[in-house]
C-alpha cells in the first residue's frame, strides 16, 4: 500500500491527494474508485455487471451498518427494516403520487432517517445488548405492520415497483449505485475522522468514561442512528427500483444477518471491509452454483470463525499479511 | 362474549403461555448464568421438534419415548455447542463477551437453520397427533389431549427445573455463578462444568417444547424463528436474566396474544405486543420486574 501511495504521490505531487488525505481519505481509496469507475467500460457482459451491482448493493449496506456497529458498538439488528422502509416509501410515492423515482428515493431517505432518529431516542437509556434487541423488535414490528397493511403495501402478494431504467441497462444501475456508495462512504469517512468520530469511538468503548470526560452520549447516538438509517433508506429506495418488487421479507432479520455477517467477515470498524467481503463472496457463490444453497450456512460458519479466531476479519488478515511481507523484506535488506 | 367463550380463550392462552414460559426459562437461564444473549434458542427448539419427528414417525417410538428422546438429543446438542463454541470463546475472549457471544449465536442460528434446509429440504415434517381424543372441560369447551399433555409437560419441566435450581447442590452452584462468577470460582465451583450443564439444560427445555408441540406445529427449517422471537419478547419484558420472572412473563404474553388475536385477528398480535413491549422498555428499560439477582452482570 505504501508503494502504491508513493507512485500516486509522484504522479500528482502536493495536489489533490494531499488535500484528500487531510480529510482522512487515503490515495488507495482513490485507486480503488478509479478501478470501479472504469470496470463497466471493460466488462461488457450483462450478467457480470448484474453481479457487480448486487455486490455493490451489499457492500454499500455493510458500510452503513458498520458505521453504527463498528463505532458506537450497538448492533442495529433491525437494519433491514430501515432499508425496507426506504424501499416501500419510495415505491409508494412513485406508484401512488406519480413522483419520479429520484424524488421517491429522497422520500425514503427522509422516512428512514426520521425513524432512525426516533430509534436513537428510544434506545437512549439502553445498554449494548438491550439497544440491539430494541432495534430488532422495532424491525419486527415494522415488518409485521407492512405485512398486515395489505391495502397499502399488498402484503405478501408483493408490491410492483417501476424500475429506475430499463432492465437491460445495467451500466446505468451500476453508476447510480456506485455514485451513492461513494457519497455514503466519503460522508461517513469524513465524519469518522472528525471529532464526532472520536466521540463515537469513545462512547462505543466505555460510555461512562466518555460521559465523565464531557462527551454527550445522547447527542452522538441519535446523530449516528439518524445518519445511518437515512442512508439505509436511500439504498432501500435503490433496491426497490432495481429489483422491481417488494415483499415484507426485505425487512426480515435474515436480511440483517446477511449484511451483519458480510460486515464482520470484512472487518469490523473499517467501513470498507464489508465491501471487500461482498465483492469476494457474492460473485463466488453465484459462480459456484452448487454452493448457493449453502451460502447462508457458510456465512454463519464464517461469522462464527471470525468471532472465535479472527476478530478483525479479512481486513485484519490483509493488514497482517502486508506487515509480514514488509518485515521479511526489511530483514532481507538487513542481511544483505 | 359469554362465559364459554371466555373459558376457551383462557385455556388457549394458558397452553400457549406454558410453552412460552418453557422457552423463555431456558433463555433467561443462559443469560443469567453464562451472560449469553442466545439468539439460536429457536433453532434448539427446532432440533427438539426434528428429533421427536424422527423418533415418532420414522423409528416408531411411543409418544412419550419420542418426547424423552427429543429432550436427550437437545441436551446433547446443547452440550456439544457449549464445548465446541462457547468454551473456546470464553478461553480466548478478549473484548466484549456479551456482544461476541451474541454474534456467535447469530452465526449458529444461521448454520442450524440453513443446514436443516440443505439436508432435509423445506417441507413440513409433522404428525397429525400423538394421542387421539380430547378432554371435555365444559359443554362446548374441549381441549385436545395433545395440547393438554403439552401443557402438562411444560409445567412439569418448569417445576422439576425449579426444584433443581432451589433444592440441590448443583442448583446452588448455578445460582452462585449467576450472582458472582469470581466468587463462585473462589469457593471451588467448577465453572466449566456448571456452564456446560446450564447450556445443555436450557437446550433441553427448548427441545422439550419443540417436541411437545410437534402435532400442532410441524418441523421445518425456519420453524424456530417465531418461538425465538416470542421467548426473547418474554425475557425482555420481565428483564433479561430474570429466571423466575420469565415464567410469569411467559403466561402473561401467552394470554395477551390470545386476547389480541381474538379481538383483532391474525397478524395484528405481533404489531400490538411489540408496540406494548417497546412502550414498556421506554419507561422501564430493565423490564417489568427489574433485575435483582443478576444486576451486577448487566452493569457492563
Interface residues (C-beta under 8 A of the other chain):
Chain A: X73 X75 X122 X125 X126 X127 X128 X129 X130 X132 X133 X134 X136 X137 X138 X140 X141 X144 X145 X147 X148 X253 X254 X257 X260 X261 X264 X293 X294 X295 X296 X297 X299 X300 X301 X302 X303 X304 X307 X308 X309 X311
Chain B: X37 X85 X88 X89 X92 X94 X95 X96 X98 X99 X100 X102 X103 X104 X106 X107 X108 X109 X110 X111 X113 X114 X115 X117 X118 X225 X229 X232 X233 X236 X240 X267 X268 X270 X271 X274 X275 X277 X278 X281 X282 X285 X298 X300
